[in-house]
Amino acid sequence: MRPTRRWLATRVLVPALLAVAVGANVDFTALPYLSPERFTAVLLVDGQAYFGHLDDNGAGGTVRLSDVYYFQDAQKGSTGMPLGLIKRGAEAHQPTDTMRINRDKVLAIERLAASSQVVAAIAAQRGLGKDAQAGFLERRIVADGGLMAAQRAATENALARGFKKAADQVRTAQTELVLPVSAETAARIVAKAGDDLRSVRAAALGALAAAYGMDQTAADAYVRTAAARLDAPDAAVPAILLAPDLYAIVTRADTLYAQVSDGAITQMTRK
């Protein structure tokens, strides 16, 4: 007796199609399904590391990574961390968030623990309403209120750290260098630099408020109250790896802080 079409569809075709669709995307060693979203680190022989969703069926000369993040040197910044996390896709050549990596360039492939700071920073980025969904049959990782509060506190502290560093540089130049300008002129330059540094900090706090979804009224109130306590960093606030959007706010502020302090020092020392 020949099999019916319905039997063929339910017993043969559907399982076969599911196997094709799922096989390349699901790690069968990581059962059960509907597990928390999994992130993988792909470490390259040149020392670079990329993080994201790995799709590797063991065939071919490449591995595929999607929803990709990577590290940037942050030692000269004010985050308090040696590295900052960047979301791939904002570079000048505007790559997609998927990349293929030649296997001969790969040193190691490692699963990231749920407690990883990289995972926490990505979860915080999701908490800001940014970036891609989780993979098929995975529960998407999103930061809870406690982690989002910690990220905001660390960002504020980084802004305070950068502000203090720039202000100290200007004051040190005023007090320790033999200046070709009068003391009154130097004082005016220092005062103007202080105002400009506070403006940079206020703009960064405004960007932080926007990232957290505050409306204009709430953002204005937040900037006023936060600025009043951020002349210096709080040693009790730990440095953590920031979500990429928050890291971008800090690095932009650091660039502007440096421009203000360098400009003021140049004015005071110019003959």
LOKE-180917 format. One record per residue: residue in three letters; x, y, z of N, C-alpha, C, O in turn. Coordinates in steps of 0.001 Angstrom, whole numbers, plus 500000, padded with zeros to 6 digits. Layout:
R   residu     n.px     n.py     n.pz    ca.px    ca.py    ca.pz     c.px     c.py     c.pz     o.px     o.py     o.pz
R      Ala        X        Y        Z        X        Y        Z        X        Y        Z        X        Y        Z
...
# end
This chain:
R   residu     n.px     n.py     n.pz    ca.px    ca.py    ca.pz     c.px     c.py     c.pz     o.px     o.py     o.pz
R      Met   500861   498814   500000   500000   500000   500000   500892   501230   500000   501831   501338   500790
R      Arg   500582   502155   499097   501452   503331   498978   501144   504310   500102   499977   504488   500449
R      Pro   502177   504962   500691   501946   505954   501747   501146   507132   501216   501310   507543   500067
R      Thr   500291   507663   502054   499514   508845   501667   500404   510075   501689   501476   510078   502295
R      Arg   499938   511124   501014   500707   512376   501006   500808   512968   502407   501843   513510   502794
R      Arg   499702   512854   503166   499736   513414   504528   500765   512681   505381   501491   513308   506153
R      Trp   500831   511382   505250   501814   510618   506024   503235   511023   505643   504088   511193   506514
R      Leu   503492   511177   504340   504817   511584   503889   505187   512955   504438   506325   513190   504845
R      Ala   504205   513861   504444   504485   515224   504919   504795   515246   506395   505746   515902   506818
R      Thr   504006   514539   507189   504170   514622   508648   505307   513760   509167   505949   514113   510156
R      Arg   505568   512619   508505   506561   511683   509027   507932   511817   508364   508930   511364   508925
R      Val   507996   512424   507194   509261   512470   506470   509680   513891   506125   510763   514335   506506
R      Leu   508824   514599   505405   509228   515915   504903   509411   516932   506016   510417   517642   506031
R      Val   508472   517023   506945   508561   518032   508007   509806   517817   508873   510555   518769   509093
R      Pro   510053   516600   509371   511296   516411   510143   512549   516722   509346   513512   517273   509879
R      Ala   512538   516364   508056   513713   516639   507231   513953   518125   507085   515089   518586   507196
R      Leu   512889   518883   506836   513022   520331   506697   513470   520977   508000   514290   521895   507997
R      Leu   512931   520495   509109   513356   521042   510398   514826   520758   510650   515544   521605   511181
R      Ala   515266   519592   510278   516683   519247   510471   517576   520171   509676   518623   520596   510166
R      Val   517178   520488   508453   517977   521391   507625   517988   522788   508212   519031   523439   508265
R      Ala   516805   523256   508663   516695   524630   509165   517422   524815   510472   518025   525860   510714
R      Val   517366   523792   511326   517900   523941   512678   519345   523475   512779   520104   523986   513602
R      Gly   519726   522529   511966   521015   521871   512127   522199   522797   512143   523130   522582   512919
R      Ala   522198   523838   511301   523352   524745   511211   523359   525781   512299   524362   526472   512480
R      Asn   522236   525918   513056   522132   527026   514006   522071   526590   515456   522255   527411   516354
R      Val   521815   525307   515704   521629   524831   517069   522785   523932   517464   523138   523003   516738
R      Asp   523361   524207   518595   524434   523375   519131   523787   522210   519884   523258   522399   520979
R      Phe   523824   521007   519303   523138   519876   519898   523802   519404   521186   523244   518575   521905
R      Thr   524982   519923   521479   525634   519574   522750   525169   520485   523871   525564   520302   525022
R      Ala   524340   521456   523552   523917   522436   524555   522433   522303   524873   521781   523292   525210
R      Leu   521894   521089   524768   520511   520850   525137   520324   521133   526626   521313   521047   527355
R      Pro   519122   521469   527143   517865   521452   526411   517669   522698   525562   518334   523716   525750
R      Tyr   516744   522590   524630   516365   523747   523833   515660   524764   524725   515368   524501   525891
R      Leu   515399   525912   524152   514833   527029   524900   515749   527406   526055   515283   527835   527110
R      Ser   517042   527247   525854   518032   527600   526862   518315   529093   526797   517914   529748   525835
R      Pro   518996   529650   527799   519393   531062   527711   520297   531294   526507   521033   530402   526084
R      Glu   520230   532478   525978   521041   532855   524814   522515   532590   525097   523003   532869   526192
R      Arg   523219   532054   524112   524614   531689   524299   525508   532565   523435   525236   532773   522253
R      Phe   526576   533076   524035   527559   533867   523312   528885   533122   523295   529250   532433   524248
R      Thr   529592   533282   522185   530857   532581   521985   531959   533579   521667   531737   534557   520953
R      Ala   533150   533324   522202   534331   534115   521869   535134   533370   520816   535443   532190   520980
R      Val   535470   534062   519733   536360   533517   518714   537675   534279   518831   537737   535467   518515
R      Leu   538716   533602   519281   540022   534214   519517   540912   533932   518315   541066   532782   517905
R      Leu   541495   534983   517755   542303   534838   516549   543791   534778   516891   544210   535189   517973
R      Val   544565   534270   515966   545991   534111   516204   546703   535456   516320   547797   535518   516881
R      Asp   546110   536538   515802   546742   537853   515898   546396   538579   517195   546796   539727   517385
R      Gly   545652   537917   518098   545317   538495   519384   543959   539153   519438   543486   539479   520526
R      Gln   543310   539362   518297   541977   539949   518282   540959   538927   518766   541153   537721   518611
R      Ala   539865   539421   519357   538797   538544   519827   537462   539118   519369   537244   540329   519426
R      Tyr   536581   538250   518920   535230   538640   518532   534238   537815   519338   534494   536656   519663
R      Phe   533099   538431   519656   532081   537777   520468   530747   537839   519730   530429   538843   519092
R      Gly   529975   536767   519821   528685   536775   519161   528060   535404   519146   528393   534544   519961
R      His   527137   535202   518195   526458   533920   518033   527210   533101   516977   527321   533501   515818
R      Leu   527707   531980   517398   528503   531143   516501   527610   530192   515721   526710   529563   516278
R      Asp   527875   530098   514424   527220   529126   513552   528332   528337   512867   528943   528808   511908
R      Asp   528584   527132   513372   529693   526330   512850   529279   524866   512815   529187   524211   513853
R      Asn   529034   524367   511626   528660   522961   511493   529865   522066   511231   529718   520876   510953
R      Gly   531064   522652   511322   532280   521868   511156   532734   521700   509727   533802   521140   509479
R      Ala   531940   522178   508778   532301   522026   507365   532766   523361   506803   532430   524419   507335
R      Gly   533531   523306   505737   533963   524533   505086   535193   525135   505729   535659   524679   506773
R      Gly   535705   526162   505090   536937   526789   505562   536738   527983   506460   537706   528647   506831
R      Thr   535465   528279   506827   535203   529441   507668   534235   529082   508789   533526   528078   508728
R      Val   534225   529941   509825   533172   529909   510842   532384   531203   510705   532931   532232   510309
R      Arg   531111   531150   511030   530230   532304   510887   529855   532827   512269   529450   532064   513146
R      Leu   529996   534136   512451   529663   534783   513717   528699   535916   513417   528950   536728   512525
R      Ser   527607   535977   514149   526637   537054   513962   526427   537800   515277   526822   537321   516339
R      Asp   525793   538994   515199   525606   539866   516367   526959   540077   517042   527146   539723   518206
R      Val   527894   540655   516301   529316   540635   516663   529728   541863   517471   529331   542989   517172
R      Tyr   530530   541616   518493   531149   542646   519327   532650   542375   519380   533099   541257   519127
R      Tyr   533416   543409   519713   534858   543221   519872   535394   544276   520838   534699   545231   521184
R      Phe   536637   544086   521263   537263   544986   522227   537999   546139   521530   538505   545997   520417
R      Gln   538039   547272   522219   538861   548412   521818   539721   548816   523013   539270   548766   524157
R      Asp   540949   549211   522741   541848   549656   523806   541255   550875   524503   540942   551872   523851
R      Ala   541097   550802   525828   540512   551903   526589   541423   552371   527713   540969   553052   528633
R      Gln   542697   552018   527651   543613   552331   528749   543769   553828   528976   543977   554260   530110
R      Lys   543673   554634   527906   543850   556077   528047   542546   556800   528358   542534   558016   528549
R      Gly   541446   556049   528408   540153   556660   528690   539868   556698   530181   540733   556400   531004
R      Ser   538641   557069   530513   538296   557264   531920   537319   556213   532445   536742   556389   533518
R      Thr   537126   555120   531699   536173   554115   532159   536677   553318   533352   535890   552694   534065
R      Gly   538000   553339   533572   538569   552526   534633   538826   551098   534199   539284   550284   535002
R      Met   538542   550775   532950   538766   549442   532397   539817   549529   531298   539896   550545   530607
R      Pro   540627   548485   531121   541650   548524   530070   541075   548388   528664   541733   548734   527682
R      Leu   539827   547877   528569   539208   547640   527268   537774   548155   527269   537122   548230   528310
R      Gly   537302   548508   526082   535915   548888   525904   535275   547981   524878   535952   547485   523977
R      Leu   533960   547755   525006   533258   546859   524095   532593   547668   522986   531916   548664   523245
R      Ile   532799   547221   521740   532270   547892   520554   531327   546934   519824   531614   545744   519697
R      Lys   530200   547465   519346   529300   546674   518493   529729   546835   517050   529804   547956   516546
R      Arg   530010   545740   516383   530435   545801   514995   529303   546307   514108   528146   545918   514265
R      Gly   529666   547187   513170   528679   547717   512246   528736   549225   512101   528214   549779   511134
R      Ala   529377   549901   513071   529460   551364   513035   530748   551866   512392   530978   553074   512328
R      Glu   531597   550943   511913   532858   551344   511309   532623   552078   509988   531521   552064   509439
R      Ala   533678   552717   509493   533550   553551   508299   533033   552773   507098   532280   553310   506286
R      His   533439   551497   506982   532984   550711   505832   531623   550057   506064   531123   549348   505191
R      Gln   531015   550292   507242   529659   549860   507577   529413   548379   507271   528572   548048   506436
R      Pro   530142   547500   507942   529901   546068   507726   528575   545636   508344   528044   546316   509222
R      Thr   528045   544513   507887   526873   543945   508533   527296   543333   509864   528486   543268   510171
R      Asp   526321   542885   510652   526668   542314   511955   527006   540830   511857   527056   540138   512873
R      Thr   527240   540335   510640   527643   538945   510440   529008   538910   509760   529254   539661   508815
R      Met   529879   538054   510232   531201   537938   509623   531599   536473   509514   531207   535643   510333
R      Arg   532381   536177   508490   532960   534849   508319   534463   534941   508562   535137   535833   508047
R      Ile   534968   534013   509348   536372   534032   509752   537029   532763   509247   536515   531667   509471
R      Asn   538151   532895   508572   538884   531729   508088   539363   530871   509264   539891   531383   510251
R      Arg   539171   529591   509137   539546   528698   510226   541032   528762   510557   541414   528594   511715
R      Asp   541873   529003   509559   543306   529037   509835   543727   530281   510608   544877   530395   511030
R      Lys   542790   531215   510794   543069   532410   511594   542591   532262   513043   542848   533129   513878
R      Val   541902   531167   513330   541279   530981   514641   542234   530245   515573   542726   529164   515249
R      Leu   542490   530844   516731   543316   530204   517752   542472   529340   518677   542860   528223   519020
R      Ala   541301   529865   519083   540439   529123   520007   539010   529632   519880   538770   530777   519494
R      Ile   538079   528767   520210   536660   529110   520281   536174   528726   521660   536313   527574   522069
R      Glu   535597   529688   522394   535213   529447   523785   533799   529959   524033   533424   531030   523556
R      Arg   533027   529193   524774   531705   529628   525201   531854   530604   526369   532630   530352   527291
R      Leu   531118   531714   526337   531177   532697   527413   530234   532293   528535   529099   531888   528287
R      Ala   530708   532405   529763   529866   532121   530921   528816   533214   531093   529021   534357   530686
R      Ala   527699   532849   531697   526641   533830   531938   527120   534966   532827   526579   536071   532775
R      Ser   528146   534698   533653   528679   535710   534568   529731   536605   533925   530251   537507   534580
R      Ser   530054   536372   532652   531076   537146   531954   530699   538616   531890   529529   538951   531704
R      Gln   531688   539501   532044   531429   540928   531900   531024   541275   530471   530270   542222   530250
R      Val   531520   540515   529508   531112   540750   528126   529615   540489   527968   528902   541289   527362
R      Val   529144   539376   528512   527723   539048   528446   526905   540106   529175   525845   540507   528695
R      Ala   527382   540559   530323   526667   541585   531075   526565   542883   530285   525516   543526   530277
R      Ala   527659   543274   529615   527633   544510   528825   526693   544387   527634   526002   545345   527288
R      Ile   526662   543212   527003   525732   543000   525892   524292   543016   526410   523404   543586   525777
R      Ala   524069   542385   527568   522732   542401   528158   522287   543821   528472   521116   544163   528303
R      Ala   523229   544654   528932   522901   546051   529211   522579   546808   527931   521691   547660   527918
R      Gln   523295   546502   526860   522982   547108   525568   521553   546742   525151   520823   547577   524617
R      Arg   521167   545503   525397   519791   545085   525130   518820   545840   526035   517720   546202   525617
R      Gly   519241   546073   527281   518396   546824   528208   518140   548251   527754   517142   548864   528134
R      Leu   519053   548779   526933   518855   550103   526349   517965   550051   525112   517692   551078   524490
R      Gly   517513   548844   524758   516662   548678   523593   517417   548566   522301   516872   548866   521239
R      Lys   518683   548134   522362   519527   548070   521171   519912   546637   520822   519935   545748   521673
R      Asp   520215   546445   519537   520859   545256   519007   519903   544084   518793   518717   544150   519120
R      Ala   520458   543014   518236   519656   541947   517643   519016   541037   518686   519374   541036   519864
R      Gln   518055   540267   518191   517396   539270   519015   518306   538054   519205   519335   537916   518545
R      Ala   517901   537191   520116   518641   535951   520327   518410   535007   519154   517554   535239   518300
R      Gly   519198   533938   519141   519062   532953   518088   517808   532110   518251   517078   532242   519233
R      Phe   517569   531246   517280   516407   530367   517268   516422   529458   518496   517458   528888   518839
R      Leu   515257   529322   519162   515089   528457   520327   515957   528870   521513   516326   528023   522327
R      Glu   516290   530158   521626   517043   530660   522781   516254   531770   523455   515560   532544   522797
R      Arg   516371   531837   524778   515765   532934   525527   516720   534121   525505   517867   534000   525934
R      Arg   516266   535246   525020   517108   536425   524841   517566   536968   526186   516756   537115   527102
R      Ile   518847   537266   526315   519401   537832   527540   519212   539343   527530   519645   540018   526596
R      Val   518571   539872   528558   518396   541312   528722   518695   541649   530172   518298   540910   531073
R      Ala   519394   542764   530411   519771   543151   531769   518548   543466   532618   517549   543993   532127
R      Asp   518645   543135   533891   517585   543511   534825   517853   544912   535373   518850   545543   535020
R      Gly   516969   545388   536228   517087   546746   536762   518367   546979   537539   518943   548066   537491
R      Gly   518817   545942   538265   520043   546100   539039   521258   546312   538163   522095   547167   538452
R      Leu   521361   545537   537091   522496   545694   536189   522437   547027   535463   523471   547663   535259
R      Met   521238   547463   535068   521128   548753   534382   521506   549900   535318   522113   550879   534883
R      Ala   521155   549786   536583   521548   550809   537557   523062   550825   537742   523666   551893   537844
R      Ala   523680   549637   537783   525138   549555   537928   525842   550148   536706   526865   550819   536840
R      Gln   525296   549899   535526   525876   550452   534309   525786   551975   534312   526738   552651   533921
R      Arg   524667   552514   534743   524519   553974   534784   525474   554589   535799   526095   555618   535531
R      Ala   525591   553957   536968   526502   554476   537988   527949   554443   537487   528707   555385   537720
R      Ala   528332   553367   536803   529699   553274   536282   529943   554303   535188   531037   554857   535090
R      Thr   528930   554563   534364   529070   555583   533319   529208   556968   533933   530065   557748   533518
R      Glu   528383   557276   534907   528492   558560   535603   529873   558715   536225   530477   559785   536145
R      Asn   530371   557653   536844   531670   557722   537498   532790   557944   536481   533755   558657   536754
R      Ala   532650   557326   535308   533637   557540   534249   533613   558988   533779   534668   559573   533531
R      Leu   532429   559572   533653   532320   560978   533267   532934   561882   534338   533574   562884   534020
R      Ala   532736   561524   535599   533342   562297   536687   534859   562149   536681   535582   563111   536936
R      Arg   535334   560951   536390   536776   560701   536344   537425   561518   535226   538481   562118   535426
R      Gly   536803   561542   534067   537336   562325   532954   537296   563810   533220   538226   564534   532865
R      Phe   536216   564274   533847   536084   565690   534198   537200   566114   535146   537863   567127   534923
R      Lys   537402   565335   536202   538427   565677   537194   539819   565664   536587   540633   566539   536883
R      Lys   540103   564678   535739   541419   564599   535110   541702   565838   534274   542790   566408   534354
R      Ala   540732   566255   533477   540922   567429   532621   541044   568703   533451   541898   569545   533174
R      Ala   540195   568847   534466   540253   570041   535314   541578   570107   536069   542163   571182   536207
R      Asp   542051   568965   536556   543334   568937   537272   544493   569331   536353   545419   570020   536782
R      Gln   544444   568897   535100   545501   569245   534151   545568   570758   533939   546656   571332   533880
R      Val   544421   571390   533826   544389   572846   533621   544915   573565   534850   545720   574490   534736
R      Arg   544460   573140   536036   544901   573796   537268   546392   573571   537515   547079   574467   538005
R      Thr   546891   572396   537184   548326   572121   537345   549155   573035   536453   550182   573562   536881
R      Ala   548715   573223   535226   549430   574128   534323   549428   575549   534876   550426   576261   534769
R      Gln   548311   575960   535467   548209   577322   536012   549152   577522   537199   549762   578583   537334
R      Thr   549274   576518   538048   550024   576699   539291   551491   576290   539220   552307   576784   539998
R      Glu   551835   575393   538299   553186   574848   538318   554055   575301   537154   555268   575093   537189
R      Leu   553486   575904   536138   554283   576362   535003   554557   577855   535112   553770   578608   535686
R      Val   555682   578265   534553   555978   579694   534433   555262   580174   533166   555648   579828   532050
R      Leu   554220   580971   533362   553346   581334   532247   553723   582695   531663   554108   583607   532394
R      Pro   553611   582821   530359   553907   584120   529738   552756   585111   529866   552910   586281   529517
R      Val   551604   584660   530362   550456   585552   530521   550344   585965   531984   550947   585342   532857
R      Ser   549578   587009   532247   549409   587488   533623   548570   586506   534421   547877   585654   533866
R      Ala   548650   586647   535747   547866   585782   536625   546369   585975   536391   545598   585018   536457
R      Glu   545958   587229   536114   544548   587509   535860   544075   586833   534574   542982   586268   534522
R      Thr   544907   586900   533548   544552   586246   532282   544473   584737   532461   543554   584090   531959
R      Ala   545445   584180   533182   545435   582733   533431   544177   582329   534190   543570   581303   533883
R      Ala   543785   583121   535171   542591   582813   535957   541341   582819   535079   540461   581972   535234
R      Arg   541268   583785   534149   540114   583835   533245   540081   582603   532340   539021   582033   532086
R      Ile   541253   582207   531861   541316   581023   530986   540889   579775   531760   540149   578940   531238
R      Val   541353   579651   532998   540996   578493   533817   539497   578478   534114   538859   577427   534061
R      Ala   538942   579641   534423   537512   579713   534709   536690   579334   533481   535702   578607   533590
R      Lys   537095   579826   532320   536388   579489   531084   536501   577997   530795   535530   577371   530372
R      Ala   537682   577423   531022   537852   575985   530819   536932   575192   531745   536349   574186   531340
R      Gly   536805   575650   532985   535911   574973   533922   534470   574995   533430   533769   573986   533510
R      Asp   534030   576126   532928   532671   576215   532379   532501   575276   531185   531482   574598   531058
R      Asp   533507   575245   530318   533420   574393   529135   533421   572909   529513   532706   572108   528911
R      Leu   534222   572557   530505   534239   571164   530950   532893   570769   531548   532423   569653   531326
R      Arg   532271   571666   532299   530947   571369   532853   529908   571227   531741   528988   570417   531847
R      Ser   530056   572008   530685   529133   571884   529549   529289   570526   528862   528305   569900   528469
R      Val   530530   570085   528724   530769   568755   528141   530131   567682   529011   529473   566773   528504
R      Arg   530325   567787   530307   529755   566799   531223   528231   566817   531163   527602   565759   531163
R      Ala   527629   568006   531112   526175   568104   531039   525643   567469   529754   524626   566776   529773
R      Ala   526330   567708   528648   525903   567108   527375   525997   565583   527438   525121   564883   526932
R      Ala   527058   565074   528060   527213   563625   528181   526132   563032   529084   525602   561959   528798
R      Leu   525811   563722   530164   524734   563260   531047   523393   563297   530321   522544   562429   530527
R      Gly   523207   564305   529469   521992   564353   528668   521900   563170   527723   520828   562592   527542
R      Ala   523032   562809   527118   523059   561634   526239   522781   560358   527034   522111   559449   526543
R      Leu   523293   560295   528256   523043   559144   529115   521559   559051   529463   520980   557965   529450
R      Ala   520949   560189   529775   519518   560205   530079   518700   559742   528875   517741   558985   529022
R      Ala   519082   560198   527693   518377   559777   526479   518533   558281   526244   517586   557609   525835
R      Ala   519736   557758   526506   519974   556326   526317   519083   555502   527233   518684   554391   526884
R      Tyr   518771   556043   528403   517911   555346   529362   516432   555661   529158   515592   555252   529961
R      Gly   516115   556379   528097   514719   556598   527731   513994   557670   528519   512764   557666   528567
R      Met   514729   558600   529148   514072   559673   529887   513497   560708   528929   514099   561012   527899
R      Asp   512323   561252   529273   511793   562356   528476   512562   563626   528817   513399   563619   529720
R      Gln   512286   564720   528100   513100   565921   528252   513037   566493   529654   514053   566940   530185
R      Thr   511851   566485   530266   511711   567027   531628   512526   566214   532618   513266   566764   533434
R      Ala   512381   564905   532537   513136   564034   533447   514628   564139   533184   515426   564124   534122
R      Ala   515014   564245   531916   516433   564352   531573   517037   565632   532123   518143   565612   532664
R      Asp   516326   566744   531992   516836   568020   532513   517045   567947   534022   518057   568423   534536
R      Ala   516086   567350   534731   516211   567221   536182   517376   566297   536542   518127   566560   537481
R      Tyr   517507   565238   535795   518595   564300   536056   519952   564964   535853   520846   564798   536683
R      Val   520122   565707   534772   521402   566367   534491   521751   567330   535619   522901   567388   536054
R      Arg   520769   568080   536090   521036   569050   537174   521498   568341   538439   522491   568740   539048
R      Thr   520791   567302   538835   521132   566636   540095   522430   565825   539972   523231   565790   540906
R      Ala   522635   565179   538828   523838   564370   538658   525079   565240   538593   526103   564902   539187
R      Ala   525003   566363   537876   526172   567227   537735   526652   567748   539077   527846   567976   539269
R      Ala   525733   567933   539998   526094   568483   541310   526969   567536   542128   527625   567972   543074
R      Arg   526991   566263   541786   527768   565287   542573   528893   564642   541775   529495   563677   542245
R      Leu   529193   565146   540588   530165   564469   539738   531405   565302   539449   531994   565179   538374
R      Asp   531814   566155   540397   533081   566859   540224   534265   565918   540386   535354   566176   539872
R      Ala   534040   564820   541107   535094   563817   541316   534446   562442   541360   533290   562325   541767
R      Pro   535161   561402   540952   534579   560056   540961   534413   559525   542375   535086   559966   543306
R      Asp   533508   558576   542514   533236   557921   543787   534030   556620   543823   533797   555728   543008
R      Ala   534957   556508   544753   535810   555323   544832   535016   554057   545137   535496   552951   544889
R      Ala   533799   554211   545676   532992   553042   546025   532283   552438   544815   531748   551334   544906
R      Val   532270   553138   543693   531597   552632   542492   532601   551825   541678   533601   552381   541225
R      Pro   532364   550539   541480   533336   549716   540749   533311   550007   539250   532267   550326   538681
R      Ala   534461   549893   538635   534540   549997   537174   534081   548678   536573   534501   547612   537023
R      Ile   533227   548739   535565   532745   547543   534886   532782   547784   533382   532858   548927   532930
R      Leu   532730   546716   532619   532675   546831   531173   531320   547403   530780   530279   546831   531104
R      Leu   531338   548535   530079   530097   549239   529761   529457   548694   528491   530133   548162   527611
R      Ala   528136   548841   528420   527430   548575   527174   528013   549461   526081   528406   550590   526372
R      Pro   528087   548999   524842   528715   549782   523782   528193   551216   523657   528989   552135   523467
R      Asp   526889   551431   523757   526365   552797   523639   526813   553683   524790   527043   554878   524599
R      Leu   526940   553114   525981   527398   553891   527140   528896   554159   527033   529367   555242   527382
R      Tyr   529632   553181   526555   531060   553379   526322   531289   554492   525303   532225   555278   525446
R      Ala   530446   554564   524283   530575   555620   523275   530340   557001   523878   530998   557965   523487
R      Ile   529420   557107   524817   529177   558392   525491   530417   558829   526258   530807   559996   526211
R      Val   531031   557887   526961   532220   558216   527758   533395   558595   526855   534091   559573   527129
R      Thr   533620   557842   525798   534764   558146   524931   534579   559483   524218   535550   560209   524003
R      Arg   533347   559811   523851   533086   561119   523238   533361   562234   524238   533966   563245   523884
R      Ala   532928   562064   525473   533201   563064   526505   534704   563193   526756   535211   564304   526913
R      Asp   535416   562074   526796   536870   562124   526998   537554   562937   525901   538467   563715   526178
R      Thr   537114   562758   524666   537692   563511   523544   537463   565011   523730   538371   565814   523520
R      Leu   536250   565380   524122   535933   566802   524296   536614   567382   525536   537073   568524   525512
R      Tyr   536681   566606   526613   537431   567053   527798   538867   567400   527411   539389   568446   527796
R      Ala   539495   566512   526645   540894   566717   526250   541041   567955   525376   542016   568693   525509
R      Gln   540097   568185   524499   540151   569377   523649   540074   570651   524481   540789   571618   524217
R      Val   539200   570647   525490   539066   571822   526352   540339   572054   527158   540853   573172   527199
R      Ser   540852   571004   527800   542040   571184   528637   543265   571543   527805   544048   572409   528197
R      Asp   543438   570889   526665   544580   571206   525804   544493   572641   525287   545500   573343   525204
R      Gly   543285   573064   524942   543108   574430   524453   543426   575464   525515   544059   576481   525230
R      Ala   542985   575204   526748   543249   576151   527832   544746   576227   528144   545285   577315   528348
R      Ile   545408   575083   528179   546848   575064   528460   547616   575774   527352   548576   576494   527627
R      Thr   547206   575580   526114   547847   576265   525005   547690   577774   525127   548636   578519   524871
R      Gln   546516   578226   525510   546298   579668   525666   547185   580236   526774   547723   581335   526635
R      Met   547339   579504   527853   548138   580011   528975   549621   579996   528684   550364   580815   529224
R      Thr   550066   579086   527844   551510   578940   527605   551995   579567   526298   553195   579608   526028
R      Arg   551054   580055   525492   551448   580661   524217   552141   581992   524449   551642   582834   525196
R      Lys   553281   582185   523818   554038   583438   523982   553569   584470   522970   554082   585588   522946
# end
